[in-house]
């Protein structure tokens, strides 16, 4: 009987093969852009789980370690800090022969005060015999006729004046002028930070072949779970970076620029200290530059415990600096020191040390190492920060009382009706929360916050 080929149904495309064999026409191509096209008949080995090649990608967590969070209900936060107890002012020797000294600002010196007048090569103890105005005094030395005697001081010399006491003659009235205690008031305002993730209804119901995982704990084969989790993690990083990097708008800025907020770096630059030390060029220079940092802290609050958050270069430089102090022993290695032994790998990583009367705890700051943030700038930018540990006592203008708070703490807007610390809400018609006829799901993120940097004179940036 003759073979009969089926007819009709032009879309069948079913032509009998005389021999059993694999043909390109019998398989479906799952790689549209593959070189084999629809002729690729072998299934690849699919590795479904997404590889986490960057480790933990989030860079937040710094403020969680060194600060605290507190709610507020106003558009700004105001706090005050103590002024110095003693009087120490910069001045200029206007007329050295007459003992006339002029200050750049109003002074608090009084007749009868005993002072030290100092410049690089000379120091004289003097008696304030007259106060000419709010910016000038007459200082008469105890040990010579005038400030100019012996070329000690000359006109236009820059000097530093320090009050160390007073002296009055017998039978005279007491001090007639009082020194009012002073304080400094600072303010900051919160900024509103927003972000949003959107996915259409069709894509939300589509399953992918990649098994997703993320920092927020999301997992499964729905790709939008991954995308939404990444958006949330990135926004969490923004919450920290925005208050660390924040900058207040200046009067000369473009009118379209919002007011901004004072971040940690800006506060330290304005009211704290900056050093280029601990560069790692040589161990002796590192130790010397570190001792200069201690001297600066001595002149400020002398906070005993401090945290060093640094990039990799500074971290290694400090390790080298400390290791160099114990380089004696067998073959230059001090076995038995820092829990090292001859039979184990040498451990030259230090997490804490004491120098002088200060304790320092060192840790790497991922924000300064990650190439997705300031790590991309290398060592030509901010390389670290030294931050005091513990709390400070300040007077809160809004609460009307003295409070003890961490040197760094975040203020966020919140009340009984609305908490703006970290708001998340969904709009659209996808995901079970129908708010409009939009065939999509929009996940919104919002926060309103600012950073309070108390006692910035005890902070230091490494640049």
NORLIN-V540527 format. One record per pair of residues at least 12 apart in sequence whose C-alpha atoms are under 8 Angstrom apart, sorted by the first residue. I is the first residue (numbers start at 1). GAP is how many residues later the second one is. D is the distance in Angstrom with one decimal. If there is no record, write none. Layout:
BEGIN
i: (I,I)
gap: (GAP,GAP)
d: (D,D)
END
This chain:
BEGIN
i: (23,24,24,24,24,25,25,27,27,27,28,28,29,48,48,48,49,49,49,49,50,50,50,50,56,57,58,58,58,58,59,59,59,59,60,60,60,60,60,61,62,62,63,63,63,66,66,66,67,67,67,67,67,68,68,68,68,69,69,69,69,70,70,70,70,71,71,71,71,71,71,72,72,72,72,72,73,73,73,74,75,75,76,76,76,76,77,77,77,77,78,78,78,78,78,78,78,79,79,79,79,79,79,79,80,80,80,80,80,80,80,80,81,81,81,81,81,81,81,81,82,82,82,82,83,83,83,83,84,85,86,87,87,87,88,88,88,88,89,89,89,89,89,90,90,90,90,90,90,91,91,91,91,91,91,92,92,92,92,92,93,93,93,93,93,93,93,94,94,94,95,95,95,96,96,96,96,96,96,97,97,97,97,98,98,98,99,99,99,99,99,99,100,100,100,100,101,101,101,101,102,102,102,103,103,104,105,105,106,106,107,107,107,108,108,109,109,109,109,110,110,110,110,111,111,111,111,112,112,112,112,112,112,113,113,113,113,113,113,113,114,114,114,114,114,114,114,114,115,115,115,115,115,115,115,116,116,116,116,116,117,117,117,117,118,118,118,119,119,119,119,122,122,124,124,124,124,125,125,125,126,126,126,126,127,127,127,127,128,188,188,188,188,188,189,189,189,189,189,190,190,190,190,190,190,190,190,191,191,191,191,191,192,192,192,192,193,193,193,193,194,194,194,194,194,195,195,195,195,195,196,196,196,196,196,197,197,197,197,197,197,198,198,198,198,199,199,199,199,200,200,200,200,201,201,201,201,203,204,204,204,204,205,206,207,207,207,208,208,208,209,210,212,212,213,214,214,214,215,215,215,216,216,216,216,228,232,235,239,242,243,243,243,243,243,243,243,244,244,244,244,245,245,245,245,245,246,246,246,246,246,246,246,247,247,247,247,247,248,248,248,249,261,262,262,263,263,264,264,265,267,267,268,268,268,268,268,269,271,271,272,272,272,272,272,273,273,273,273,273,274,274,274,274,275,275,275,275,275,276,276,277,277,277,278,278,278,278,279,279,279,280,280,280,280,280,280,283,283,283,283,284,286,286,286,287,294,294,297,300,300,301,301,302,303,303,303,303,304,304,304,304,305,305,305,305,305,305,305,306,306,306,306,306,306,306,306,307,307,307,307,307,307,307,307,308,308,308,308,308,308,308,308,309,309,309,309,309,309,309,309,310,310,310,310,310,310,310,310,311,311,311,311,311,311,311,311,312,312,313,313,314,314,315,315,315,316,319,319,319,320,322,323,350,351,365,368,368,368,379,380,381,382,382,382,383,383,383,384,384,384,385,385,385,385,386,386,386,386,387,387,387,388,388,388,389,389,390,390,391,391,391,391,392,392,392,392,392,392,393,406,407,407,407,407,408,408,408,408,409,409,409,410,410,410,410,411,411,411,411,412,412,412,412,413,413,420,420,420,421,421,421,422,422,422,422,423,423,423,423,424,424,424,424,425,425,425,426,426,426,426,427,427,427,427,428,428,428,429)
gap: (16,14,15,16,17,13,14,12,13,14,12,13,12,161,162,163,161,162,163,164,160,161,162,163,159,158,157,175,176,179,178,307,308,311,176,177,180,181,307,179,178,303,177,345,346,323,340,342,339,340,341,342,343,338,340,341,342,340,341,342,343,339,340,341,342,340,341,342,343,344,350,339,340,341,342,343,340,341,342,339,114,115,111,112,113,114,110,111,112,321,107,108,109,110,318,319,320,106,107,108,315,316,317,318,103,104,105,106,314,315,316,317,102,103,104,105,313,314,373,374,100,101,102,312,98,99,100,101,98,96,77,21,75,76,72,73,74,75,14,18,71,72,73,13,14,68,69,70,71,12,13,67,68,69,70,63,64,65,66,67,60,61,62,63,64,65,66,61,62,63,59,60,61,50,51,52,57,58,59,49,50,51,52,40,48,49,38,39,40,41,47,48,36,37,38,39,35,36,37,38,33,34,35,32,33,31,29,30,28,29,27,28,29,26,71,19,22,28,54,18,20,21,67,17,18,19,20,15,16,17,54,55,56,14,15,50,51,52,53,54,12,13,14,49,50,51,52,53,12,13,46,47,48,49,50,44,45,46,47,48,42,43,44,45,41,42,43,38,39,40,41,30,31,17,18,19,23,16,17,18,13,14,15,16,12,13,14,15,12,73,74,262,263,264,71,72,73,260,261,71,221,222,223,258,259,260,261,69,70,257,258,259,254,255,256,257,46,253,254,255,41,250,251,252,253,36,40,249,250,251,35,246,247,248,249,30,31,34,245,246,247,242,243,244,245,25,241,242,243,230,239,240,241,229,238,239,240,21,18,19,20,226,17,16,14,15,16,13,14,15,12,13,13,14,13,12,15,16,14,15,18,13,14,16,17,215,213,210,208,21,18,19,20,21,206,207,208,19,20,21,207,17,18,19,20,21,14,15,16,17,18,19,20,13,14,15,16,19,12,13,14,12,189,188,189,187,188,187,189,196,186,189,188,189,191,192,193,192,185,186,184,185,186,187,188,184,185,186,187,188,186,187,188,189,18,185,186,187,188,186,187,12,13,185,12,36,39,40,34,35,38,33,34,36,37,38,40,34,37,38,41,37,31,32,35,34,62,64,161,157,158,156,157,156,55,85,86,155,53,54,55,84,53,54,55,56,83,84,85,52,53,54,55,80,81,82,83,53,54,55,56,79,80,81,82,52,53,54,55,76,77,78,79,53,54,55,56,75,76,77,78,52,53,54,55,58,73,74,75,53,54,55,57,58,64,72,73,52,57,66,70,69,70,47,48,49,33,29,30,31,28,28,25,12,12,19,14,15,16,84,83,82,79,80,81,78,79,80,77,78,79,74,75,76,77,73,74,75,76,71,72,73,19,70,71,17,18,16,17,13,14,15,16,12,13,14,15,62,63,12,48,45,46,47,48,43,44,45,46,42,43,44,39,40,41,42,38,39,40,41,35,36,37,38,35,36,26,27,28,26,27,28,23,24,25,26,21,22,23,24,19,20,21,22,18,19,20,15,16,17,18,14,15,16,17,12,13,14,12)
d: (7.9,6.8,4.4,7.2,7.0,8.0,7.2,6.9,7.5,5.7,7.7,7.3,7.3,6.4,4.8,5.4,5.9,4.6,6.3,7.9,6.4,6.1,5.8,7.1,7.1,7.8,7.7,6.7,7.1,6.5,6.2,5.9,5.5,7.8,7.1,5.0,6.1,7.6,7.6,7.9,7.9,7.6,7.0,7.7,7.7,7.1,7.7,6.7,5.9,7.1,4.7,4.7,7.3,6.7,6.9,4.6,6.1,5.5,4.6,5.9,7.4,7.3,6.2,5.0,6.4,5.5,5.0,5.7,5.6,8.0,8.0,6.2,5.9,5.1,5.9,7.6,5.5,5.8,6.2,7.3,6.0,6.7,6.8,5.7,4.2,6.6,5.6,5.5,6.2,7.9,7.0,5.7,4.4,6.7,7.0,6.0,7.3,5.7,5.5,6.4,7.1,6.2,5.1,5.8,6.4,5.4,4.2,6.0,6.3,5.6,6.8,7.4,5.6,5.2,6.4,8.0,5.9,7.1,7.6,7.3,7.0,4.7,6.4,7.7,7.4,5.3,4.5,6.4,7.9,7.9,7.2,7.5,5.9,5.7,7.1,5.6,4.5,6.7,7.5,7.8,5.8,5.3,6.7,6.5,7.3,7.4,6.0,4.6,6.3,4.3,6.3,6.0,5.3,5.9,7.0,8.0,5.8,5.6,4.6,5.7,7.4,6.9,5.4,5.3,5.3,6.5,6.8,5.3,5.6,7.7,7.6,5.3,7.8,7.0,5.1,5.0,6.1,5.5,5.4,5.5,5.9,5.0,7.5,7.3,6.6,7.5,8.0,5.1,4.8,5.9,6.3,5.8,6.9,5.9,4.7,6.5,5.6,5.5,6.3,7.1,5.7,4.5,6.8,5.0,6.2,6.8,7.9,6.1,5.0,4.9,6.0,5.9,8.0,7.9,6.7,7.9,7.6,7.7,7.8,7.0,7.8,6.6,6.9,5.3,5.5,5.5,6.3,6.5,5.5,6.4,5.4,5.5,6.2,6.1,5.4,6.7,7.8,5.9,4.1,6.5,5.8,4.7,6.3,6.0,6.0,5.1,4.8,6.8,6.3,7.4,6.5,5.4,4.3,5.7,7.1,7.9,5.6,5.1,6.5,7.3,6.4,5.8,4.8,6.8,5.4,5.2,6.5,7.8,6.8,5.0,6.6,6.2,7.7,6.4,7.8,7.8,7.9,5.8,6.1,7.7,5.6,5.1,4.1,5.5,5.5,5.2,6.3,7.0,6.5,6.3,6.3,7.1,7.6,7.2,7.8,5.8,7.8,7.8,6.1,6.4,7.6,7.2,7.8,5.8,4.4,4.3,7.9,6.6,6.5,5.4,5.6,6.4,7.1,5.7,4.3,6.8,7.3,5.6,5.2,6.1,8.0,7.5,5.5,4.5,6.7,8.0,6.7,6.1,5.2,6.7,7.6,6.7,5.6,4.5,6.0,7.9,6.2,6.6,5.6,5.1,6.6,6.8,5.6,4.4,6.3,7.1,5.5,5.4,6.7,7.7,6.0,3.9,6.2,5.7,5.4,4.9,7.0,7.7,7.3,7.9,6.2,7.9,7.8,6.8,5.7,5.1,7.1,5.4,6.1,6.4,6.4,7.8,7.9,6.0,6.6,6.4,6.6,7.0,7.4,7.5,7.0,5.7,7.6,7.8,6.8,7.8,7.7,7.5,7.6,7.3,7.4,7.3,4.7,6.7,7.8,5.9,5.6,4.6,4.7,6.1,7.6,8.0,5.1,6.5,6.0,7.2,6.7,5.3,5.2,4.0,7.3,7.8,7.1,5.6,5.2,4.9,5.9,6.3,4.4,4.7,5.3,7.7,6.7,7.6,7.2,7.7,6.2,7.2,6.5,7.7,6.7,6.6,5.6,7.4,6.3,6.6,7.0,7.7,5.6,5.7,4.9,4.2,6.5,5.5,6.0,6.8,7.9,6.4,4.6,6.3,5.4,4.7,6.1,6.9,7.9,7.1,6.3,5.2,6.1,5.7,5.1,5.1,6.7,7.0,6.4,6.4,6.5,7.1,7.6,6.5,6.7,7.3,6.9,7.7,4.5,7.6,8.0,7.7,6.7,5.0,6.9,7.6,7.4,7.5,6.3,6.4,7.9,7.9,6.5,6.5,6.3,7.6,6.1,7.6,7.6,6.3,7.7,7.3,6.6,4.7,6.1,7.9,6.0,4.8,6.0,7.9,6.1,5.5,7.7,7.5,6.3,5.0,6.4,6.5,5.5,4.3,5.2,5.7,4.9,6.0,7.8,5.6,5.1,6.1,6.5,6.8,6.0,4.6,6.3,7.1,5.9,4.6,6.5,6.2,5.4,5.7,5.2,5.4,5.4,6.5,7.9,7.6,6.6,5.2,5.3,7.0,5.8,3.8,6.3,5.8,5.9,7.3,5.2,5.5,7.9,5.4,6.0,6.7,6.7,7.4,7.8,6.8,7.4,7.5,7.5,6.8,7.9,6.2,5.7,5.9,7.6,7.9,6.4,7.4,6.5,7.7,7.6,6.7,7.4,7.8,7.3,5.8,7.0,5.9,4.4,7.7,5.2,5.3,6.0,4.9,7.1,7.3,5.7,4.5,5.7,5.7,5.1,6.5,7.8,7.3,5.2,7.0,7.2,6.6,6.7,7.7,7.5,6.0,7.2,6.0,5.0,4.1,5.7,5.4,5.6,6.1,6.0,7.4,7.6,6.6,7.9,7.8,5.9,4.8,6.5,7.1,5.8,5.0,6.4,5.9,5.5,7.1,6.8,5.8,4.5,6.1,5.5,5.4,6.1,7.1,7.7,5.7,4.1,6.6,5.8,6.3,7.0,5.2,5.8,5.3,6.4,7.2,7.2,6.0,4.9,8.0,7.9,5.7,5.1,6.2,6.9,5.5,4.8,6.6,5.9,5.3,6.9,6.8,5.5,4.6,6.2,6.0,5.2,6.7,7.9,5.5,5.0,6.2,6.4)
END
